[in-house]
Amino acid sequence: MKRALVAVCVVFVLASPLGVAAQTGQGSLRGYVRDAQGGALPGGRVTANSTELLRPVSVITNEEGYYRLINLPPGAYTLTGELTGFSKFTRENILLRAGATFAVDIELSLAT
């Protein structure tokens, strides 16, 4: 009986920090970058900027035009999308809350 109680206590103590570590206040932005006809735009650069960040965070879209910016602290963000031959996309004041994931799709039009 005493061994079982000790074993349960040990398991509880070791498992507790894992649960706490998984609960972060970070959020993420994700979405697709497409052209005006809805076609995927791979190789586009998506950048998130905020006063909460030390420097902007950027990713390159995959072959389906998908991007994902993870581990972003809560705050207001400006999101930009760029690809050679297309006009720059900017969306300001995206409010990211702790632990939230927001989908922001980007449509790029051809540059003139």
C-alpha positions in Angstrom: 0.0 0.0 0.0 2.8 2.4 0.9 4.6 1.6 -2.3 1.5 2.3 -4.4 1.1 5.7 -2.6 4.7 6.6 -3.2 4.4 5.6 -6.9 1.3 7.7 -7.4 3.0 10.7 -5.8 6.1 10.3 -7.9 4.0 10.1 -11.1 2.0 13.2 -10.1 5.1 15.2 -9.3 6.8 14.3 -12.6 3.7 14.9 -14.7 2.7 18.2 -13.2 5.5 20.4 -14.9 4.6 18.8 -18.3 1.1 20.1 -18.1 2.1 23.5 -17.0 4.8 23.8 -19.7 2.2 23.0 -22.4 0.0 25.9 -21.4 1.7 28.9 -23.0 0.4 32.4 -23.7 1.7 32.2 -27.3 -0.6 32.4 -30.3 -0.3 31.9 -34.0 -1.4 33.2 -37.4 -2.0 30.9 -40.4 -3.6 31.0 -43.8 -3.2 30.8 -47.5 -1.7 33.2 -50.0 -3.6 33.2 -53.3 -3.9 35.2 -56.4 -7.2 37.0 -57.5 -8.4 33.8 -59.2 -7.8 31.7 -56.1 -4.6 30.0 -57.3 -2.0 29.1 -54.7 1.1 31.2 -54.6 4.1 29.2 -53.3 7.3 31.0 -52.4 5.5 34.1 -51.0 6.9 35.8 -47.9 4.5 36.5 -45.0 5.7 38.7 -42.2 4.2 39.6 -38.9 5.3 42.7 -37.0 4.3 43.9 -33.6 5.6 46.1 -30.7 5.6 42.8 -28.7 8.3 41.4 -30.9 12.1 42.1 -30.9 12.1 41.8 -34.7 9.6 40.8 -37.4 8.8 37.1 -37.9 8.7 35.8 -41.5 7.9 32.6 -43.3 7.8 31.4 -46.9 4.6 29.8 -48.2 4.7 26.1 -49.2 3.6 24.6 -52.5 -0.1 25.1 -51.6 0.4 28.7 -50.6 0.0 27.9 -46.9 1.8 29.8 -44.2 2.0 29.5 -40.4 3.5 31.9 -37.9 3.7 30.2 -34.4 4.8 31.2 -30.9 3.7 34.8 -31.2 3.1 36.8 -28.0 -0.3 38.4 -27.5 -0.7 41.8 -29.0 -1.7 43.8 -32.1 0.0 42.7 -35.3 0.6 44.0 -38.8 0.7 41.2 -41.4 2.3 41.6 -44.8 2.4 39.3 -47.8 4.9 39.7 -50.7 5.8 37.9 -53.9 7.7 39.1 -56.9 5.4 40.3 -59.6 2.5 41.0 -57.2 1.4 44.0 -55.2 2.3 44.0 -51.5 -0.6 43.1 -49.1 -0.8 44.7 -45.7 -3.4 44.1 -42.9 -3.0 46.1 -39.7 -4.4 45.8 -36.2 -4.8 42.0 -36.0 -5.5 41.4 -32.3 -3.9 38.1 -31.3 -4.9 36.8 -27.9 -3.1 34.4 -25.7 -3.3 30.8 -26.9 -5.4 31.8 -30.0 -4.9 30.8 -33.6 -6.3 33.1 -36.3 -6.7 32.3 -39.9 -5.8 35.3 -42.2 -5.9 34.5 -45.9 -4.0 36.8 -48.2 -5.0 37.7 -51.8 -2.3 39.2 -53.9 -3.0 41.1 -57.1 -0.7 41.4 -60.0 1.6 44.4 -59.9 1.2 47.2 -62.4 
